[in-house]
Amino acid sequence: MWLAVATITAIALTAGLLLSYANSRLPAKADELVDRVNGLLPQTQCGQCGFPGCRPYAVAIAAGKANINLCPPGGDDTIRRLASLLGRDVMELEDAANTDMVNSVAVIDESVCIGCMHCRNACPVDAIIGAQHLMHTVIASECTGCELCLPPCPVDCISLEIVR
C-alpha cells in the first residue's frame, strides 16, 4: 500500500517540477504579452501613435510590427518600461509627425464656452473640467494635446497652444 502512495507522490512531484520548469522557460502567450504591453501604455486612446487606441498599438508592438517610441502621452518613461519588458533598445520619442502635439495643450476661450460638455466627454484623460452650462477649462498638466476635444466643440472655443 505504501509503495502505491509513494509511486503516485513521486509521479506528481516529477510532473509538477517539469511543469514549473516549462513555465519558466517557454515564452509567454501572445495575449499575455499584449496585456503586459497594454498595461504599460497610458490608456489615453488618443491615436497619436497612429493606431486607433492603446490596445491595437500594444498588439502591434507585441507582434514586432510597431516601434516602442510612438506614444507622446507616455513619453520617455513608457519607452524605457517597454524596452525593459521586451528586451529592446531604448529609443527617443518619435516626433517627426507629432512634434507640435508633443508640446501642445488645449486652451478654452472661456468667454465663448457655452458649457455643452462635448469637449469634456471627448477628453480621454479627463483634462477638461467644468459643469453643464458653465464655463470649462483645461488642466494643462494633464492635457496630452491629442486634439480629440476640437471636433465636438460646437462654438470652436478650443485651440491648441504650443508649450515651450
Sequence and secondary structure as in RCSB ss.txt:
>XXXX:A:sequence
MWLAVATITAIALTAGLLLSYANSRLPAKADELVDRVNGLLPQTQCGQCGFPGCRPYAVAIAAGKANINLCPPGG
DDTIRRLASLLGRDVMELEDAANTDMVNSVAVIDESVCIGCMHCRNACPVDAIIGAQHLMHTVIASECTGCELCL
PPCPVDCISLEIVR
>XXXX:A:secstr
 HHHHHHHHHHHHHHHHHHHHHHHHS   HHHHHHHHHHHS      TTSSSSHHHHHHHHHTT S S   TTTH
HHHHHHHHHHHT        TTTHHHHTEEEEE TTT     HHHHH TT  EEE TTS EEE TTT     TTT
TT TT  EEEEE  
